[in-house]
Amino acid sequence: MAALPIVEIPDPRLRLVSEPVAEVDDGVRTLVADMIDTMYAEHGIGLAAIQVGVAKRILVIDLQEEEGEDGKPIRAPHAYINAEILSVSDETSVCNEGCLSIPDQNAEVERPATVRVRWLDETGKAQEAEMTGMLATCMQHEIDHLNGVLFIDHISRLKREMVLKKLAKARKAA
């Protein structure tokens, strides 16, 4: 498999609403494998297909929360195809979010603390689960990508402008 180039802001593709996957086939599974390779190569914990230029409702997540005996994170990637949020909690949590499409920039984002999600796995089988903590945050962040929404859309205009100015300054310095 191969790591793919990341689509970065201000690329207009990041604002597209991604299309549902009609059939989970070998092409989808190859894209999933490439997305996982890309996520690891870029040191991310989640990636939506649109972030590699594919407007399909596919995302991958690996929080890498557990460490092996060698001290390295244990990889346990999961693919979520046609993921949709069914319900959210009233309780919220705040997380310092970043995004591979907005490199090296972070901001505090408030989101529902718990979500119930339905999706297809890599075999095409329907799955449903309640998610909390970092998984709930990451799932909402990646589903936002599928809907053309970025984490900076969840913060104040002033903070968003600060993030974009810092990004422009970093790009200029590079």
C-alpha positions as a Markdown table, in Angstrom:
| # | Residue | x | y | z |
|---|---|---|---|---|
| 1 | Met | 0.0 | 0.0 | 0.0 |
| 2 | Ala | 1.1 | 3.6 | -0.2 |
| 3 | Ala | 0.9 | 6.9 | 1.6 |
| 4 | Leu | -1.0 | 9.5 | -0.3 |
| 5 | Pro | -0.6 | 13.3 | -0.4 |
| 6 | Ile | -2.7 | 15.2 | 2.2 |
| 7 | Val | -5.1 | 17.9 | 0.9 |
| 8 | Glu | -4.5 | 21.1 | 2.9 |
| 9 | Ile | -6.5 | 24.2 | 3.6 |
| 10 | Pro | -7.5 | 26.3 | 1.5 |
| 11 | Asp | -8.1 | 23.5 | -1.0 |
| 12 | Pro | -11.8 | 23.7 | -1.9 |
| 13 | Arg | -12.2 | 19.9 | -1.9 |
| 14 | Leu | -12.1 | 20.1 | 1.9 |
| 15 | Arg | -15.5 | 21.8 | 1.7 |
| 16 | Leu | -17.2 | 19.1 | -0.5 |
| 17 | Val | -19.9 | 16.8 | 1.0 |
| 18 | Ser | -18.6 | 13.3 | 0.3 |
| 19 | Glu | -20.7 | 10.7 | -1.5 |
| 20 | Pro | -21.8 | 7.5 | 0.1 |
| 21 | Val | -20.0 | 4.3 | -0.9 |
| 22 | Ala | -22.4 | 2.2 | -3.0 |
| 23 | Glu | -20.5 | -1.1 | -2.5 |
| 24 | Val | -17.6 | -2.1 | -0.2 |
| 25 | Asp | -15.3 | -3.8 | -2.8 |
| 26 | Asp | -11.6 | -4.3 | -3.3 |
| 27 | Gly | -11.2 | -0.7 | -4.5 |
| 28 | Val | -12.6 | 0.6 | -1.3 |
| 29 | Arg | -10.4 | -1.8 | 0.7 |
| 30 | Thr | -7.3 | -0.6 | -1.2 |
| 31 | Leu | -8.2 | 3.0 | -0.5 |
| 32 | Val | -8.7 | 2.2 | 3.2 |
| 33 | Ala | -5.3 | 0.5 | 3.4 |
| 34 | Asp | -3.7 | 3.5 | 1.6 |
| 35 | Met | -5.5 | 5.9 | 4.0 |
| 36 | Ile | -4.2 | 3.9 | 7.0 |
| 37 | Asp | -0.6 | 4.1 | 5.7 |
| 38 | Thr | -1.1 | 7.8 | 5.1 |
| 39 | Met | -2.5 | 8.4 | 8.6 |
| 40 | Tyr | 0.6 | 6.6 | 10.2 |
| 41 | Ala | 3.1 | 8.4 | 7.9 |
| 42 | Glu | 1.6 | 11.7 | 8.9 |
| 43 | His | 1.4 | 10.8 | 12.6 |
| 44 | Gly | -2.4 | 11.2 | 12.7 |
| 45 | Ile | -5.1 | 9.4 | 14.6 |
| 46 | Gly | -7.8 | 9.8 | 12.1 |
| 47 | Leu | -8.2 | 10.6 | 8.4 |
| 48 | Ala | -11.2 | 11.1 | 6.1 |
| 49 | Ala | -11.0 | 10.1 | 2.4 |
| 50 | Ile | -11.5 | 13.7 | 1.3 |
| 51 | Gln | -8.2 | 14.6 | 3.0 |
| 52 | Val | -6.5 | 12.5 | 0.3 |
| 53 | Gly | -8.7 | 13.9 | -2.4 |
| 54 | Val | -11.4 | 11.2 | -2.6 |
| 55 | Ala | -14.9 | 12.5 | -2.0 |
| 56 | Lys | -16.2 | 9.2 | -0.6 |
| 57 | Arg | -17.7 | 8.7 | 2.9 |
| 58 | Ile | -14.8 | 6.7 | 4.2 |
| 59 | Leu | -12.7 | 7.4 | 7.3 |
| 60 | Val | -10.1 | 5.6 | 9.3 |
| 61 | Ile | -9.2 | 5.9 | 13.0 |
| 62 | Asp | -6.5 | 4.5 | 15.3 |
| 63 | Leu | -6.1 | 6.3 | 18.6 |
| 64 | Gln | -3.0 | 4.2 | 19.4 |
| 65 | Glu | -3.7 | 4.4 | 23.1 |
| 66 | Glu | -2.0 | 1.2 | 24.2 |
| 67 | Glu | 1.7 | 0.5 | 24.2 |
| 68 | Gly | 3.4 | -2.7 | 23.5 |
| 69 | Glu | 6.3 | -4.2 | 25.5 |
| 70 | Asp | 8.7 | -2.2 | 23.4 |
| 71 | Gly | 7.1 | 1.0 | 24.4 |
| 72 | Lys | 5.7 | 1.7 | 20.9 |
| 73 | Pro | 2.0 | 2.3 | 20.3 |
| 74 | Ile | 0.0 | -0.8 | 19.3 |
| 75 | Arg | -1.6 | -0.2 | 16.0 |
| 76 | Ala | -5.3 | -1.1 | 15.8 |
| 77 | Pro | -6.7 | 0.8 | 12.8 |
| 78 | His | -10.5 | 0.8 | 12.1 |
| 79 | Ala | -12.3 | 1.7 | 8.9 |
| 80 | Tyr | -15.7 | 3.4 | 9.0 |
| 81 | Ile | -17.6 | 3.4 | 5.7 |
| 82 | Asn | -20.7 | 5.6 | 5.3 |
| 83 | Ala | -20.5 | 6.5 | 9.0 |
| 84 | Glu | -23.3 | 8.5 | 10.4 |
| 85 | Ile | -24.1 | 9.9 | 13.8 |
| 86 | Leu | -27.4 | 8.6 | 15.1 |
| 87 | Ser | -27.5 | 10.5 | 18.4 |
| 88 | Val | -25.4 | 12.7 | 20.7 |
| 89 | Ser | -25.3 | 13.3 | 24.4 |
| 90 | Asp | -26.2 | 16.6 | 26.0 |
| 91 | Glu | -23.0 | 16.4 | 28.0 |
| 92 | Thr | -20.0 | 18.0 | 26.2 |
| 93 | Ser | -16.3 | 17.7 | 26.4 |
| 94 | Val | -13.5 | 20.0 | 25.2 |
| 95 | Cys | -10.5 | 18.7 | 23.3 |
| 96 | Asn | -7.5 | 20.4 | 21.8 |
| 97 | Glu | -7.9 | 19.3 | 18.2 |
| 98 | Gly | -5.6 | 19.4 | 15.3 |
| 99 | Cys | -5.9 | 18.3 | 11.7 |
| 100 | Leu | -3.6 | 16.9 | 9.1 |
| 101 | Ser | -5.2 | 19.3 | 6.6 |
| 102 | Ile | -4.4 | 22.3 | 8.8 |
| 103 | Pro | -0.8 | 21.3 | 9.7 |
| 104 | Asp | 0.7 | 22.1 | 13.1 |
| 105 | Gln | -2.4 | 24.1 | 14.3 |
| 106 | Asn | -4.6 | 23.3 | 17.2 |
| 107 | Ala | -7.6 | 24.8 | 19.0 |
| 108 | Glu | -9.9 | 23.9 | 21.9 |
| 109 | Val | -13.2 | 22.5 | 20.4 |
| 110 | Glu | -16.3 | 21.6 | 22.4 |
| 111 | Arg | -18.3 | 18.6 | 21.1 |
| 112 | Pro | -20.8 | 16.1 | 22.5 |
| 113 | Ala | -19.1 | 13.8 | 24.9 |
| 114 | Thr | -20.9 | 10.7 | 23.7 |
| 115 | Val | -22.1 | 9.7 | 20.2 |
| 116 | Arg | -24.0 | 6.7 | 18.8 |
| 117 | Val | -22.6 | 5.9 | 15.3 |
| 118 | Arg | -23.6 | 3.5 | 12.5 |
| 119 | Trp | -21.3 | 2.4 | 9.7 |
| 120 | Leu | -20.2 | -0.4 | 7.4 |
| 121 | Asp | -16.9 | -2.2 | 8.1 |
| 122 | Glu | -14.4 | -3.3 | 5.5 |
| 123 | Thr | -16.5 | -6.4 | 4.8 |
| 124 | Gly | -19.6 | -4.4 | 4.2 |
| 125 | Lys | -21.2 | -5.5 | 7.4 |
| 126 | Ala | -23.4 | -2.9 | 9.3 |
| 127 | Gln | -22.0 | -1.9 | 12.7 |
| 128 | Glu | -23.3 | 0.4 | 15.4 |
| 129 | Ala | -21.7 | 1.5 | 18.6 |
| 130 | Glu | -21.8 | 4.1 | 21.3 |
| 131 | Met | -18.5 | 6.0 | 21.5 |
| 132 | Thr | -17.1 | 8.2 | 24.3 |
| 133 | Gly | -13.8 | 10.1 | 25.1 |
| 134 | Met | -11.2 | 10.6 | 22.4 |
| 135 | Leu | -12.9 | 8.1 | 20.0 |
| 136 | Ala | -16.2 | 10.2 | 20.1 |
| 137 | Thr | -14.2 | 13.4 | 19.5 |
| 138 | Cys | -12.2 | 11.9 | 16.6 |
| 139 | Met | -15.3 | 10.3 | 15.1 |
| 140 | Gln | -17.1 | 13.6 | 15.1 |
| 141 | His | -14.0 | 15.4 | 13.6 |
| 142 | Glu | -13.7 | 12.9 | 10.8 |
| 143 | Ile | -17.5 | 12.8 | 10.0 |
| 144 | Asp | -17.3 | 16.6 | 9.9 |
| 145 | His | -14.8 | 16.2 | 7.1 |
| 146 | Leu | -17.2 | 14.0 | 5.2 |
| 147 | Asn | -19.7 | 16.9 | 5.4 |
| 148 | Gly | -17.2 | 19.6 | 4.3 |
| 149 | Val | -16.7 | 20.9 | 7.9 |
| 150 | Leu | -13.4 | 21.6 | 9.5 |
| 151 | Phe | -12.6 | 21.8 | 13.2 |
| 152 | Ile | -11.9 | 25.5 | 12.9 |
| 153 | Asp | -15.6 | 26.0 | 11.9 |
| 154 | His | -16.4 | 25.1 | 15.6 |
| 155 | Ile | -14.3 | 27.9 | 17.1 |
| 156 | Ser | -14.9 | 31.7 | 17.2 |
| 157 | Arg | -14.1 | 33.8 | 14.2 |
| 158 | Leu | -11.3 | 35.5 | 16.1 |
| 159 | Lys | -9.6 | 32.2 | 17.0 |
| 160 | Arg | -10.1 | 30.9 | 13.5 |
| 161 | Glu | -8.4 | 33.9 | 12.0 |
| 162 | Met | -5.5 | 33.5 | 14.5 |
| 163 | Val | -5.1 | 29.8 | 13.5 |
| 164 | Leu | -5.1 | 30.7 | 9.8 |
| 165 | Lys | -2.6 | 33.6 | 10.3 |
| 166 | Lys | -0.3 | 31.2 | 12.2 |
| 167 | Leu | -0.5 | 28.7 | 9.4 |
| 168 | Ala | 0.2 | 31.3 | 6.8 |
| 169 | Lys | 3.2 | 32.5 | 8.8 |
| 170 | Ala | 4.5 | 28.9 | 9.2 |
| 171 | Arg | 4.1 | 28.3 | 5.4 |
| 172 | Lys | 5.9 | 31.5 | 4.6 |
| 173 | Ala | 8.8 | 30.5 | 6.9 |
| 174 | Ala | 9.1 | 27.1 | 5.3 |
